[in-house]
Amino acid sequence: MANSNIDNLIVVGDRVLIEPAAATKKTKGGLLLPAGYQEKEEVQTGYILKCGPGYALPAESDGEAWNPEAKEPRYLPLQVKPGDMAIFLLRNAVEIKYDGKKYFIAPQQAILMVERDEF
């Protein structure tokens, strides 16, 4: 899980930045997989590097929404955290290249399950 120069990136809303896990070239039984096999799968795995603030909550109605003195936005935080290993639907993710590396940006709803190391 390497962080090239992602400190400059800000993930927005309910989205997460995922670094794809290294593709295995063999199955558990020893079958060799062709190049590009992992990229064609509907479900991918990867490590969550950054998370957005979450789901925006409606503003409290203590005045007009356009008021410049309105309170800071509130968010319902995401369930996932940086460092989690995510299993996600590839069709809901967007592939990007940043600093020469491949990443995915996916909404939290595209994540099927996470594995978290609790300390």
N, C-alpha and C positions, 0 to 999 in steps of 0.2 A: 504494500500500500504506500506508494510514493507520492509526495505532493510537490510536483515540479514547481510551478509558480502560481498555484491556484489561490494564494492569499489575496490576490487582486480581484478575484471574482466574488460577486454578491449574488446569491441565489434568492429569487423572489417568490412570494406566495407559498403555495403548498408543494413546491418542487424541491427535488434533491439532485445533487451532482453525484454521479456514480462512476467509479473507475472499474471497468470490466475486469473480472478475475481472469487469470491466465488460463487459456484454453488447454484442456488436456488432449493429448494426441492419441491416447489409448483408453479403451473402456476398462472396467475392473476385470473383465475376463481376458484382456490382452489384445482385443481387436483394435487394429490401427484405424484411425479415423482420417478421412481425406482432408486436405487443406480447405478452410472455409466452412467446415461442417458446423462449428460452434456458432458462426455468424448467421446461419440460416435457421437456427432454432427459434421458436416462438417465445421461449422462456430463457432469460439470461441470468447470470449471477454477477455480482460485483460488490465492491466496498463503497459505502456511502462516505463521501468526503466532506460534503457541506449540505446544510439544510436551509430552506427558507424559513421565515418567521412563523408560517402556519396559515390558517384560514382567517381572513379578515372578518371581524365581528362588526355588526352594524353600530354606528355611532349612537351614543346616548342622545336623547332628544331634549337637550337643555338649551336649545337655540337653533339658529339656522345652520345648515350643513356647510354653507359657503363662508361662514364666519372665520376670519383669519385667526381668531383666538380659540378656535375649536381645539379640543383635547387631541393628544397623540392617538393614532389608531391603536386598537387593541386586536390581538390575535389569539386564536385557539391554537396552541402549539401542536406540532406534529408528533406522532407516536414514535417515529424512527429517529435515530441519532447518528452523528458521525461516528464511524468505526464499525457500524453494523454491517454484516454481510447480508445483502439483499437478493432475493429472488424476485425478478420483475418481468412484466410482459414487454417484450421488445416493441410490439406494434404501438404502444403508448409512449414510447421514449423517443427522444430526438438525439441523434448522434452528432457530436461536435468534435472538432480537433482544436486543441489549445496547446500552444507551446510544444507542438510536435507529438502530442499524445492524444489518444482517443478516449472520450468520455461520453456518458449518456446523461441527459437531463430528463427526469421523469416525474410526473405528479405522484404524490403519495398513494393515490388510489391504484396506480399501476403496480405497486409493490404487493406481492402475494404473501411474503413471509420474510422475516429477518432472523438472523442468528446473532445473538449478542453475547459477548464475553462479559459476564458480571464479575466484578472483583470484590 
